[in-house]
Amino acid sequence: MSQHSVVNVQTFINEQPFGKFQWLVFSMCFVIVLLDGFDTASIGFIAPSLLAEWHLGKPELAPVLSAALFGLAFGSLAAGPLSDRLGRRGLLLGAVILFGTACLGSAFTVTLNTLTVLRFVTGLGLGAAMPNAVTLMSEFCPDRRRSTVINLMFCGFPLGAACGGFLAAWMIPHFGWRSVLILGGVTPLLLAVLLAAKMPESVRFMVANVKPHALVQQTLARVSRAALDAERFVLSENAPDTGRRGLGVVLSKSYIVGSVMLWVAYFMGLVIFYASINWMPLLLKDAGLAPKSATLISALFPLGGVGAVLCGALMDRLNANRVVAICYALTAVSVYAIGQLAGNVGALVLVVFLAGILMNTAQSSLPALAAALYPTAGRGTGVAWMLGIGRFGGIAGSFLVAELTRRHFGFADVFSTVAIAGVIACIALAIKQMAAPRAAAAAGTIETVGH
């Protein structure tokens, strides 16, 4: 057996152009993330209609606004270790079917309790889908483009949330609030058919778990037919060798500081995101804007996520931690500024959009940081646990604003308080950067052979 017949799968992917097959994987993962953003944010955009139709007070909305976030958290925490043990593809398909079915069912609810339960189940599916999409995509990416591609994919989340706002502003007056949830349920069920036919398993996962040679070869040949000449596939990784998998990797001495700091940063980012997206329409309405204007201005906040593509390119060229930390620091400044501009609609539109660009750029960049930090044996868990623990920040953000409004905080005071989370996220990434050299020093080579 010649040396040329032994193929390191990541080196092989690095040497190929980013081709049609990888763009197909990217497209499917992008739509999954887009639907995650749409379905997660949809409850905030239909909230004013729920208040009116079901005669609710704003504090009564807190459980239904946060139910999906609890589901997202638990879905992520459970799905990560399972994906490192069972594979990315099957969990991804099941998760999409689950959140599509639950979102469709929630469109036909008539009580707040039933809606809350179904939003929780929707969240379970969404929470399992997102990290698996990020992990699967990262494992088909060449190293030199990983941050750019993952950030581009993750733009789907704020774009989906923004589409939810614009569609809600149009659909609710014409078809009622239930139409938004019907659209959010039917679309993923249609996508599941495509996933079942076309979505591959990660080749890195298959080699790391010694899956049959033919399966690895068949999948890798879709990247390049040169894989058909390989007699053996190996996986070498420059990463601390913990000898463990899943959560054992994430919590090991080599990774624990980086893991905790990623959790803190993602948590604080989602405090800002969900405090803004769930409450901004209501806060702007209370500050004197017309309901439609409040909804449209609020929708500009998640739309700003398109800036993540540029950030991904910078992360692939510069120090990724520092790039994202700076984004969080600027987010804190811009979120504070929103609170100072309630009476100036023109400036408010500009600052909300700018804050959205900075906030969503920082937040969309963290999955790429997580995917780059962990080896294959723990990548699914590492990404998923960051997303899962971070989701509790979304819950905290929703309840934080509910509590601040109960205490009669003004528009400016609410946003000044929320901005503090951006400062904390910036500090967390600075600590992760300081810990990185110790992890790098422990790096070794892991080789797994697929026959």
N, C-alpha and C positions, 0 to 999 in steps of 0.2 A: 504494500500500500504506500503510494507516494505521499510526500509531504503536502503536495498540492490538493490531495483529495481530502485533507483535514481542514474543515472550514470553521473559523470562529464566527458565529452568527452576527455579533455586533460589528466586527471588522468588515464582514461582508456587506452589511447594511450601510456602513459608513462609506464604502467604496462605490456604491451605486448612486445614480441620480435619484432624486425624490420623484418616483414614477407614478403611472396611472393607478396602480394597485394601492399605493400609499395614499394617494389623493382620494380614492374610494373609501378607504378606512377613515381618513380624515373627515370626509363629508358626512359619513354616518355618525361618527362621534360628535361632530359639530352640531348636527340636528338634535341629537340627544341632549346636549348641553343647552341648546336654544330652547327646547321644550321644557327643560328643568327650570330655566329662567322664567319662561312664560307661566308655567303652572305654579311656581313658587310665589311670584309677584301678583298673580291674578286676584288673590283674595284681598289685597290692599286696594286694588282699583275698583272692586265691586263693593267695598266696605260702605261708602256713602249710601248706596242703594239698599244694602242690608239694613242700615240704621233706619231708613225711611220706611221700607216695606214691613219690617218685623218690629218696628217701634222699640228700638233698643237704645240704651245709653252707650256712650263711647267706651266706658270701662268694661261693659259686657262683651265687647268685641275682642278683648285681649286674648281669651282662650282660643277662639277660632283663628285669630291672626297668628298665633304661635303654635297651633297644633301641628301644622305641617313641619315646622322647624324642629319640634321634638321628634317627629318621624324621621326627618332628614338626619338628625344626629344619630338615632339608634340604627337606622338603615346603614349609614356609613360605618359605624363601629362594628356592626355584625358582618357586613359584606367584605371589608378589607381582609381579615384573616381567612375568610372563606375563599376569596379570589386567589390568595397565595397558596391555598391548599388544593382547590378544585379547578381553578382556571378563570380567565377573564370573560370569555365569550358567553357561557351559559348563564352566569349571574347577570350579565348585562342584558341579555334578552328577557330573562324573567323579570328583572327590575322594570324595564320599559312597559311590559304587559301589565304589571301590577299598578304602576302609577297612572297609566292610561285608563284602566278599568275603574280605579277609585275616583279619579277626577271626573270621569263621565257620570258615575253614580252620584257624585256630590251635586251635580246640576239639577237633580230631581228631589233634593231634600226639602223638607217643610219645617224642620225644627233646628234650632241652633246646636243642640246636642248631637244630632245625627250628622250635621255638617262638620262639626268638630272632629268626630270619630273618623269620618271619611277623609278629612284633610290630614289627619295623622297617618292613615294608611297610604294616602298619596305621597306623603313625605317619606315613608319607609322605602317606597319604590324609587323615588327621586334620589334619596340618600345612597342607595346601593348603586344607582346608575352612574352618577357623576364621577366617583373615584375610579371605577372600572374603565370608563371612557378615557380618562386622563392616563391611567396606567397603560392601557392597551395601545393608545396612540404613541406614548413615549417609547414603547418597546418596539415600534416600527420606524422610529425616527433615527436618522444619522445624528451622531453626537453634536456636530457643528450647527445643527438647525433645531435642536430639541426645544429650547426656550421659545424661539420664534413660532414654531408650529403649535406648541401647546398653548401659548398665549393667544394665538390666532383662533384656535379652537375654543378657548375659554371665553373669547369675546361673544360667543353664542349666548352665554348666560345673561349678561346685561342687555344684549340685543333682544333676547327673548322677553326679558322683563319690560324693555321699552316698547316692543311691539304690543305687549299686553296692555300697556297704558294707552297707546294710540288706538288700538282696536277697541278697547273698552270704551273710550270716549265716543267712538262711532257706533259700536254695536249696542251698548246699553240703552240709549234713547230709542233705537229702532227695534231691537229684539228682546230687550230685558237682560238682566245680569246673568241669568242662567245660560245664555248663549255663549258667554265667555268660557264657562266651564265645559260646555259641550265641545267646543272647538279644542280646548286643552286636553280632552279625553280621547276624542276620535283620532286626532293626528298621531299620537304615539302608537295607537293600535295598528294604524296603517304602516307606520315605520317598522313595527315589529316583524311584519311580513318580509320586508326587505332585509332586515338583520338576520332572520332565520336562513335566508337564501345566500347572503353574501358575506356576512361578518366572519372573519377568520379568528382562530385562537392565536395568542401571542407566541411567536417562535421562541422568544427568550424563555417564556414560561415552559414551553414544551421541552426544550433542551435541559433546562434546570431541573425538570421533574422526570427526565429520562423517558419521554414519550417515544413511540415507535419512530424509527428513522424515516419511514415513508411519509408520515404525517408532517414532520418538520420539513422534509424536502419538498413536498407538494406545496406547502404554504410559502416557503422561501423562494421557490421557483416563480411565484407570482410577482416577487420583487425583481428577480432576474433569473433567466433560464440557466445561467451559469451554475446555479445550485444543483442542477441535475447531475453534475460531474462529481459531487461530493460523496465520499464514502463514510465520513464521520463528521459530526457537528459538535463543536465545543463552545463553551461560554466562559470567557475570561473577563473578570471585572476588577478594576482598581478600586477596591473597597475594603474596609476593615472586615476580616473574616471572623464572624461571631460563632460560626458553627450552628446557627439556629435559623429558624424561619419565622415569618409573620411577626407577631407581637414581640417575640424574643429578640428579634433584630432591632425593632423600634425602641425598645426599652433597655437595650444593652449599653454598657459603659461607653462604647464608641459613639453612640448616637443619641443618648438621652438628653444632653443639653440642646442639641439641634432640634430634637423632636419637641421638647417643651417650648422652646422659643417660637417654633413654627405654630404650635397650638395657640400661644398667646397672641401672636400677630394676627392669625386668621380670626380668632375670637374677637379681637378688638375691631378688626376691619368689618366684621359682620354686625357688630354693635352699631357702627355708623350706617352701614348699608340698609339694614332692616328698620332702624329707627327712622331713617329718611324715607324709604320707599313705602313703608306701611302707614306712616303718619303725616308725611308731607302734604298729601292732598287735603287732609282734614285741617292741618295747621294753617295752610295757606288760605283755605276757605274761612277759617275763624279770623284770620288776619285781614279779611275784607275782599279777597278775590272771588270772582264768580266761580261756581263749581267746575265748569268746563275748563276755564283758564288754569285753575288749581291743578286739575288732572293733567293737562298738557305740559305745564311747567314741571310738574313732578316727574313726568315721563322722560324729561331731558336728563335727569340724574343717571338712570341706568344706561341711557344711550351713550353716555360718555365713555363706555368701556372699549370703544374702538381704538383708543390710545394704547391699549395693551400690545398691539402688534409692534409698534415702535419700541416699546419697553423690552419686548422679547428679543428684538434684534440687538439692543444695547446689552442685554443680559448675556447673549452669546459672544459678545466682544469685550465687555468690561466685567468688573466684579458684580455679579448678579445680586448679592446681598445688599451692597451699598446702593445700587440703582433703585431697588424696591424700597429700602429704608427712606431714601430721599423722597420718593413718591408719597409715603405715609406722612412725612413731616409737612409737605406741601398740602396734603389732604386736610390736615388739622387746621391749617391757616384758612383754607377756602371754605370749610364747613362753618368755622367761626364767622366768616364774612357773610354767609347766607343769612344768619340771624340779625345782621345789622341793616339788611336791605328790604325789609318787608314792605316799605312804602314806595319803593322805586322798582316798578315792574320790569323796565328795560334792563337795569343793572342786575336784578334778581335772575332773569332769564340767563344772562351771561355767566353769572357766578355759579348758578346751579349746574349749568353745563360743564363749566371748568372743574367744579368740585367732583362731578361725576366722572370726568376724564381721569382725574388724579386718583380718586378712590377706587374706581373699577380697574384702572391700570395696575395699581398696587395689589389689589385683591386677586385679580386674574393671573398675576405673576407668581403667586405663592405655590400653586400646584406644580409649576415647572421647577421651582426651587426644591420642593419635596421629592419630585421624581428624580432629580439629579442627586439628591443626598443619599438615597437608599439603594442597596443592591437588589437584584431581581428577587431574591428570597424574601425580602421584606418590603418591596416597593408598593405592592397593593395595599398592605396594611398601613404603611407609612403615609401614603397619600390619603387613604380613607380615614384614618384616625385624625389627621389634621383637619380634614373637612368635617368629620363628625363632631369632634370636640369644639371646633370653631363654630359649628351651628348653634351651640348654646349661647354664643355671642348674639346671634340673631334673636333668640328668645329673650336674652337680657335686654337687647335694644328695644324690642317691642314693649316689654314691661317697664323699662326705664322711662320711656316717653309717657306711657299711661300714668305712671306714678308722678312724673313731673307736672303733667297737666292736672292731676288730682290736687297737687299742692299749689296750683295756680301759677306755675312758672310762665313767664311771658315767652313770646316767639324767640327773642334774642337769647334769653337764658337757656332755653331748651337746646339750641344749636351750640352755644358756648360749652355746655356740659358734654354734649355728644362729641365735640371736637377733641376732648382730652384723650379719647380712645386712640386717635391717630398718633398722638405723641407716644403713648405706651407701645404701640405696634412698632414704631421706629426704633425705640430703645431695645425691644426684644430682638430685632434683626441685627442690631449692633452687637448684642451679646452672642448671638449665633455665629457671627463673623469672627469674634474673638476666640470662640471654642473650636472653629474649623481646623486650625493647624494641628490640634491634637488628634482629631479624627484622621486627617491626612497622613500624619506620621505613622498611624497604626495600619495604613493600607497594605493590602497584600493582593494576591491573585487567587481567585476562586475558579476552578476549572471543573465543569460538569460535562460528561461525555454522553452524547446521544448515539445509540447504535442503530 
